[in-house]
Amino acid sequence: MFIRRIQIFGLILLWGLWGTICLADQPANPNSAEDVFGRNFVLTVDTSGTLKYNFSEKNELISIEAKRDVHLVSDKLELFCDKFNYDAKTKQLKAIGKRVKIIQAPIVATCGEFSYEPKTGRSELLKFPEILNKDEEGHKTSTKGDNIIIEREPNGDTLIQVAGNANLKSEAGSAATPKPAKAVEPAQKMFGRQFEILTGKSGELLYAFTKENELKSIVARSEVFLSSEQVDLSCNRFEFNGKENKLLAMGNPVKIFQKTLTARCGRFEYYPEEGKSILLEKPLIINKDEEGRTTETRGEKILILQAKEGETSILVEGSPSIESAAVEEKPAREVAKVKAPTPITESTVDKIKNVEVIEE
């Protein structure tokens, strides 16, 4: 009981001292904690927890330490953790716990270790970090990786950098969520409402979204895999530009899977609003019809145009060649076992990674 009284008194004293500084509005003794927490905040711990803070001779906050069921509510963010530390000298906040939870609209994040630098607007999440972003329509985007860094830009944009085993996944939301007749967000025009981007262990993923919560750009490298409603592909480097509404994939090679079409090239460009795909650097397209007949198309540049009526035109430039091969006759029951190309998902990444497009 004595300990609890000390803690409660400590909170009152903390509020009193900071309130005095704020009311006096003295330029010489600014409240340094406001940079992190804002002018209004509440910091609480469990009844069996501890709270320690230090002040200088000039009534300036030096540090805060809190343990056990720590809960911070402020103008800047809301935070749940097991251990909390704030250093006024570095103006850095750190939180540790089995499940640290950070709420900073429109982001809700969890991790094992969290650090925040208000001066730069930089946050770092370690130990199984995950970010959830949900818009007003219920459309959800989740981000996972070994290490996640979040930075706030002066123009209102938010940059998120993921290092190691990056996973960016966008979902349509709940079944009750109404879907607009036409997707307006740039990324939805590109990939559809549901998509997933993965990288390898040494991969990196950097993406930005605007203050309106629209995905603006994506850059990913090292064993990149994209699965979407529009196209599935694997590559070494992937770029998406929402302003230009352009997708660029580079690799050795880039592998593209789209319905019955399989393709390979060194550089792949996709413009969904124009219904245009460009394949460069030894492009090869293999198209298989319902009867199993394959058609191989080669050239220095291949342009694929998809009309709104559903028609597809292929234009080949530079030493074009088309080769068609009939399917081998097999018993009906064996032909029935032929399956469509496997889509890229987290569980089938290894299978697709090892797919080889053979060029004779």
C-alpha positions in Angstrom: 0.0 0.0 0.0 2.9 2.4 0.8 4.4 1.7 -2.6 1.1 2.4 -4.4 0.7 5.7 -2.5 4.2 6.7 -3.6 3.4 5.9 -7.2 0.1 7.8 -7.1 1.9 10.8 -5.5 4.6 10.6 -8.1 2.0 10.9 -10.9 0.4 13.9 -9.2 3.8 15.5 -8.7 4.7 14.9 -12.3 1.5 16.5 -13.5 2.0 19.4 -11.1 5.5 20.2 -12.2 4.7 19.9 -16.0 1.5 21.8 -15.5 3.5 24.6 -13.8 6.0 24.7 -16.7 3.2 24.8 -19.3 1.2 27.5 -17.5 4.2 29.7 -16.9 5.0 29.4 -20.6 8.7 30.2 -19.8 10.9 30.0 -22.9 13.9 29.2 -20.8 12.4 26.1 -19.3 10.4 24.4 -22.1 8.6 21.1 -21.4 10.8 18.7 -23.4 8.3 15.9 -22.9 5.8 17.7 -25.2 8.0 16.9 -28.2 7.3 13.2 -27.6 3.9 13.1 -25.9 2.2 16.4 -26.9 0.7 18.8 -24.4 -1.8 16.3 -23.0 -1.0 12.7 -22.0 -1.6 10.1 -19.3 1.0 7.4 -18.4 -0.1 4.6 -16.1 1.3 1.3 -14.8 -0.2 -1.8 -13.0 -0.7 -1.6 -9.2 2.3 -3.9 -8.8 4.4 -1.9 -11.3 6.9 0.9 -10.9 7.3 4.4 -12.2 10.5 6.5 -11.9 11.3 9.9 -13.4 14.0 12.5 -12.9 14.1 16.3 -13.0 17.0 18.7 -13.1 17.5 21.7 -10.8 15.7 23.8 -13.4 12.6 21.6 -13.3 13.5 20.1 -16.7 12.5 16.5 -17.3 15.5 14.2 -17.6 14.0 10.7 -18.0 11.0 8.4 -17.3 11.1 4.7 -16.6 8.0 2.6 -16.2 7.5 -1.2 -15.8 4.6 -3.7 -15.9 1.4 -3.1 -17.9 2.5 0.3 -19.1 -0.2 2.4 -20.9 0.5 5.7 -22.5 -2.2 7.9 -24.1 -1.0 11.1 -25.7 -1.6 13.6 -28.5 1.1 11.8 -30.5 0.3 8.1 -30.0 -1.2 5.4 -27.8 1.2 2.7 -26.5 1.0 -0.6 -24.5 4.1 -2.3 -23.3 5.9 -4.1 -20.4 8.8 -1.7 -20.1 8.9 2.0 -21.0 11.8 4.4 -21.2 12.1 8.1 -22.2 15.4 10.0 -22.4 14.9 13.7 -22.6 18.5 14.3 -23.7 18.2 12.1 -26.9 14.4 12.8 -27.0 13.9 9.1 -27.7 11.2 6.8 -26.5 11.7 3.1 -26.2 9.2 0.3 -25.3 9.8 -3.4 -24.8 7.3 -6.3 -24.2 6.0 -9.6 -25.3 3.6 -7.7 -27.4 4.2 -4.0 -27.7 1.2 -2.3 -29.3 1.3 1.1 -31.0 -1.7 3.1 -32.2 -0.9 6.0 -34.4 -3.8 6.6 -36.9 -4.2 5.2 -39.4 -1.6 2.6 -38.3 -1.9 -0.1 -35.6 1.4 -1.9 -35.1 2.7 -4.7 -32.8 6.3 -5.8 -32.1 8.7 -6.9 -29.3 10.8 -3.7 -29.3 9.8 -0.2 -30.4 11.7 3.1 -30.5 10.5 6.5 -31.5 12.3 9.8 -32.4 9.9 12.7 -32.5 12.4 15.1 -33.9 12.8 13.1 -37.1 9.4 11.3 -36.9 11.2 8.0 -37.2 9.9 4.8 -35.6 11.7 1.4 -35.6 10.0 -1.9 -34.9 11.9 -5.1 -34.1 11.1 -8.7 -33.1 8.2 -9.9 -35.2 6.9 -6.5 -36.2 3.6 -6.2 -38.0 1.7 -3.1 -39.2 -2.0 -3.1 -39.9 -3.6 -0.2 -41.9 -7.3 -0.1 -42.4 -9.2 2.5 -44.5 -12.8 3.8 -44.1 -14.2 1.1 -46.4 -12.6 -1.7 -44.4 -9.8 -2.4 -46.9 -6.9 -3.8 -44.9 -3.1 -3.7 -45.6 -0.7 -5.7 -43.5 3.1 -5.4 -43.4 5.6 -7.9 -41.8 9.3 -8.4 -41.9 12.4 -8.7 -39.7 12.8 -5.0 -39.2 10.4 -2.2 -40.0 11.1 1.6 -40.0 8.4 4.2 -40.3 9.1 7.8 -41.2 6.7 10.7 -41.5 7.4 13.2 -44.3 6.7 17.0 -44.0 4.2 16.8 -46.9 2.1 14.3 -44.9 3.3 11.1 -46.7 4.4 8.1 -44.6 7.4 6.0 -45.7 7.7 2.4 -44.5 10.9 0.4 -45.0 10.9 -3.4 -44.4 14.2 -5.3 -44.3 14.3 -9.1 -44.4 11.5 -11.5 -45.3 9.3 -8.5 -46.3 5.6 -9.2 -46.8 3.1 -6.6 -48.0 -0.5 -7.9 -48.2 -3.6 -6.1 -49.2 -7.1 -7.5 -48.5 -10.6 -6.6 -49.6 -11.9 -6.4 -46.0 -14.9 -8.1 -44.4 -17.7 -9.7 -46.4 -20.0 -6.9 -45.3 -17.6 -4.2 -46.7 -19.2 -2.6 -49.8 -16.8 -2.6 -52.8 -16.9 0.4 -55.1 -17.8 -0.2 -58.8 -14.4 1.2 -59.8 -11.3 1.2 -57.6 -9.9 4.7 -57.2 -6.7 4.0 -55.3 -3.7 3.8 -57.7 -2.5 0.4 -56.3 -6.0 -1.0 -56.7 -6.0 0.0 -60.3 -2.7 -1.8 -60.7 -3.1 -5.0 -58.8 -6.8 -5.2 -57.9 -8.2 -5.0 -54.4 -6.2 -8.0 -53.2 -2.5 -8.5 -53.7 0.6 -9.8 -51.8 4.3 -8.9 -52.3 7.0 -11.1 -50.7 10.8 -10.9 -50.7 13.6 -13.3 -49.6 15.6 -13.3 -46.4 17.9 -10.5 -47.6 15.2 -8.6 -49.4 14.0 -5.1 -48.8 10.7 -3.4 -49.4 10.0 0.4 -49.2 6.6 1.9 -49.8 4.9 5.2 -49.2 1.3 6.2 -48.7 -0.3 9.6 -48.7 -2.1 11.4 -45.8 -5.3 10.4 -47.6 -4.2 6.8 -46.9 -3.6 5.9 -50.6 -0.6 3.7 -51.5 1.7 5.9 -53.5 4.7 3.9 -54.4 6.5 0.5 -53.8 10.1 -0.6 -54.4 11.2 -4.1 -53.6 14.4 -6.1 -54.3 15.8 -9.6 -53.9 13.6 -12.6 -54.6 10.5 -10.6 -55.1 7.1 -12.3 -55.7 3.9 -10.6 -56.6 0.5 -12.3 -56.4 -2.5 -10.2 -57.5 -5.8 -10.2 -59.4 -4.2 -8.8 -62.5 -0.8 -10.7 -62.7 1.5 -13.0 -60.8 5.3 -12.5 -61.3 8.7 -13.1 -59.8 11.7 -10.8 -60.3 14.9 -9.4 -58.7 13.6 -5.8 -58.5 10.1 -4.5 -58.5 8.8 -0.9 -58.7 5.3 0.6 -58.6 4.7 4.3 -59.3 1.1 5.4 -58.4 1.5 8.8 -60.1 2.4 7.3 -63.4 0.3 4.1 -62.7 3.2 2.0 -63.9 4.7 -1.3 -62.8 8.3 -2.2 -63.6 10.0 -5.5 -62.9 13.6 -6.4 -63.7 15.5 -9.7 -63.2 17.4 -12.5 -64.7 14.8 -13.4 -65.7 11.4 -11.9 -64.8 8.8 -14.6 -64.8 5.2 -13.6 -65.5 2.1 -15.8 -65.0 -1.3 -14.6 -66.3 -4.1 -17.1 -66.8 -2.9 -19.5 -69.5 0.0 -17.2 -70.5 3.5 -17.7 -69.2 6.3 -15.3 -70.1 10.0 -14.6 -69.4 12.1 -11.5 -70.1 14.8 -9.3 -68.5 12.5 -6.2 -68.1 8.7 -6.1 -67.8 6.6 -2.9 -67.9 2.9 -2.9 -67.2 0.4 0.0 -67.7 -3.1 -1.1 -66.5 -5.1 2.0 -67.6 -3.8 1.5 -71.2 -4.1 -2.3 -71.0 -0.4 -2.4 -72.1 2.5 -4.7 -71.2 6.0 -4.4 -72.6 8.5 -7.2 -72.5 12.2 -6.5 -73.3 15.6 -8.2 -73.1 15.1 -11.7 -74.6 11.4 -11.8 -74.1 9.6 -15.2 -74.5 5.8 -15.8 -74.3 4.3 -19.3 -74.0 0.6 -19.5 -74.5 -1.4 -22.7 -74.0 -5.0 -23.2 -75.2 -7.7 -25.4 -73.6 -6.6 -28.4 -75.7 -3.0 -28.1 -74.5 -1.5 -26.7 -77.8 1.4 -24.3 -77.0 2.5 -21.2 -79.0 5.9 -19.7 -78.3 6.6 -16.1 -79.3 10.1 -14.5 -79.4 11.6 -11.2 -80.5 13.6 -8.2 -79.3 10.5 -6.4 -78.0 7.0 -7.8 -77.4 4.0 -5.5 -76.8 0.8 -6.9 -75.4 -2.4 -4.8 -75.7 -5.6 -5.9 -74.0 -8.8 -4.2 -75.3 -11.8 -3.5 -73.1 -13.8 -5.9 -75.3 -11.6 -8.7 -74.1 -9.4 -9.0 -77.2 -5.6 -9.4 -76.9 -3.1 -8.2 -79.5 0.6 -9.1 -79.5 3.0 -7.0 -81.5 6.6 -8.4 -81.9 9.5 -6.2 -83.0 13.0 -7.3 -83.9 13.6 -10.8 -85.3 10.1 -12.0 -84.5 9.3 -15.7 -84.4 6.2 -17.7 -83.6 6.3 -21.5 -83.1 3.3 -23.6 -82.4 3.3 -27.2 -81.2 0.5 -29.7 -81.0 -0.3 -31.4 -77.7 0.7 -35.1 -77.4 -2.3 -37.4 -77.4 -3.1 -38.8 -74.0 -5.9 -40.7 -72.5 -8.8 -38.5 -71.5 -8.4 -39.2 -67.8 -4.7 -38.0 -68.0 -5.6 -34.8 -69.9 -8.2 -34.0 -67.2 -5.4 -33.9 -64.7 -3.7 -30.9 -66.4 -3.8 -27.9 -64.0 -3.6 -24.2 -64.5 -0.4 -22.3 -63.6 0.0 -22.2 -59.8 -0.7 -18.7 -58.4 1.9 -17.1 -56.2 1.0 -17.5 -52.5 3.1 -17.7 -49.4 2.7 -21.5 -49.4 3.6 -22.0 -53.0 6.5 -19.5 -53.4 9.1 -22.2 -53.5 7.3 -24.1 -56.3 7.0 -21.0 -58.5 10.5 -19.9 -57.7 11.8 -23.1 -59.2 9.6 -23.0 -62.3 11.9 -22.9 -65.4 10.7 -21.6 -68.8 12.8 -23.7 -71.2 14.0 -22.0 -74.3 15.1 -24.4 -77.0 
